[in-house]
Amino acid sequence: MRRLFASALAALLALAGAGAGAQLLAPPPLRPDAMMSALTAEVTATLRADRAAGRATDLAQLVEQRIVPVFDFPRMTRIALARNWGVASAEQQLQLTGEFKTLLVRTYSRALGEFRDQAVEYRPLRAAAGDTDVTVRSSLRRAGAEPLTIDYEMADGAAGWQVYDVKIAGVSVVLAYRESFAATVRAEGIVGLIRALEEKNRQNQAAAIDASRLAPVIILRGARSPAP
């Protein structure tokens, strides 16, 4: 499931934070499907340009500036924890949100690093005027396999349209964590879940550092031969 998640997020998008100085001349907000499509194109163009130039993409910066603003991490964490969210104190809720965000962001970073020009198609949005909760449907083309359906559950709020869940082949990414989170809380409490997330993030960070040492070799190899 998480491998599919990585494949889906490799096709993902990014919120370009439009400058505040252009407020008076800013066009009307994009529909969520148009926003996702445009931002996907922007991010994939950055990845292609860097690969063509034989340089490493600053994935951490790309994710932080482009992808993070599109996701509602507090809501995603609440959904993943379900009733255990109410068991946590306000301070613990902040810790859980921060650690879950770090876990997902590192997944996004790895996914973007593995992106190989898969085509993403967005379907027309089926929503009534004024709807503030919609599903943006898309599919990821894969060589030698059926297209992978990727649905983004999005809500319009104070921060604009944001994703609060991703469904890959009909399976919720956020809900995929619920069972393991609940089992950890039953066994070790909220503190145990926070510690488990912290440890997982430490492991992921160590793996990322090891991988970064190979980046120059990978980039050179990628510049010399086409991606499989």
PyMOL commands that set and color helices and strands:
alter all, ss='L'
color gray80, all
select helices_A, chain A and resi 2-10+20-25+32-52+59-70+73-81+84-87+90-113+175-224
alter helices_A, ss='H'
color red, helices_A
select strands_A, chain A and resi 120-122+133-142+145-157+160-168+171-172
alter strands_A, ss='S'
color yellow, strands_A
deselect
rebuild
show_as cartoon
